């Protein structure tokens, strides 16, 4: 009975002190109901170039003192533990292992529970945060490096692990100057990379990406043991895309490499030299480096023509599921090399356009092309205008002509039968609904004209993919019952 009265008295004293029971949202240490594991205070952070700087203050009890048993802090990024700070007096952390993008951090205080009656055990406070930090320190695309400034610093080139034998050759190049890795002084078992700064590729969601460069080798041994590798870096590491070994001196060689698989929030390109003994070569030279996007134009651009009316139609670029394209323009020329004139006053939302030529126009042949207008989804600014192939149209009064890809599909809309005409033999045709499912697959038997039954197909808008000897064409058709 006395022990129960003593416990009640202690609980009363603790309540009067304001520390009885856990503060809402805080963890109670096991085995001791009279205190809590307080979290860190004022957790905040900011981005500094390609790192995040996180800082905070020590936990405090209601009376302003530091809780007993505080031994360190756990740092989490995206809910995953990335670091343990093993002293209560370290109140900041630099996270260098991040890439371009947005990152969320939380922090917990760690306690030795010996002070709470549980020797040998540890406990953590509830998390504080999140602190969200955006790392967007990058340069825009396209990137051009001709070494005209005679320095690596102008475009912020870096070296991994160090500059070593890389230098600028002011009197040599294609044209001069150029960047060069010299074989002397000799290096054994070396691996050194010339690396660009991060380039912002996030706006180019509907484009192909290319890496262009010129290289030259002045060789000595021609033994194939020394390598030049071109590649790119992203958040998943280093990705080589081109490699050559020292099999003899070369002149200047130009390379253009599709690196569209590198598209993402940020990209760096690099040129790695490696090998057994750099004395086997005189030098590698790298010049005229370009990294640039090429936006994708409309697909399936085609037309029909009857009299003086030209019906132009097309499909969205195949990557426009995120609505990068804000509209289309149609251009016409009365003949080449005459200039093209834009026909529409404002961007077109529709995927077709009717051009009514003047009745008294005596021109017998016109040329058309259609462009897709791309914009940055984040800043809502214009990016580029990407065309499809130019289409010639021969005016033959009263006669409907096939388009540039030489395939005609009619009637459109169709009720019972859909007819396909082609100037080359057709292998197959597929009807695809708006979700991408194949509704019908037909072997055309290498015919130039055939019909597709659509009476049993539900009304709606479909794509028809036609494969002939000239390639594959995608057209839009409507089934209407």
Secondary structure, 3 states (H helix, E strand, C coil): CHHHHHHHHHHHHHHHHCCCCCCCCCECCCCCCCCCECCCEEEEEEEECCEEEEEEECCCCCCCCCCCCEEEEEEEECCEEEEEECCCCCCEEEECCCCCEEEEEEEEEEEEHHHHCCCCCEEECCCEEEEEEEECCCEECCEEECCCCCCCCCCCCEEECCCCCEEEEEEEECCEEEEEEECCCCCEEEEEEEECCCEECCCCCCEEEEEEEEEEEEECCCCCCEEEEEEEEECCEEEEEEEEECCCCCCCEEEEEECHHHCCCEEEEEEEEEEEEHHHEEEEEEEEEEEEEEECCCEEEEEEEECCEEEEEEECCCCHHHCCEEEEEEEEECCCCCCCEECCCCCECCCEEEEECCCCCCCCEEEEEEEEEEECCCCCCEEEEEECCCEEEECCCCCCECCCCCEEEECCCECCEEEEEEEEEEEEEEEECCCCCEEEEEEEEEEEEEEEECCCCCCEEEEEEEEECCEEEEEEEEECC
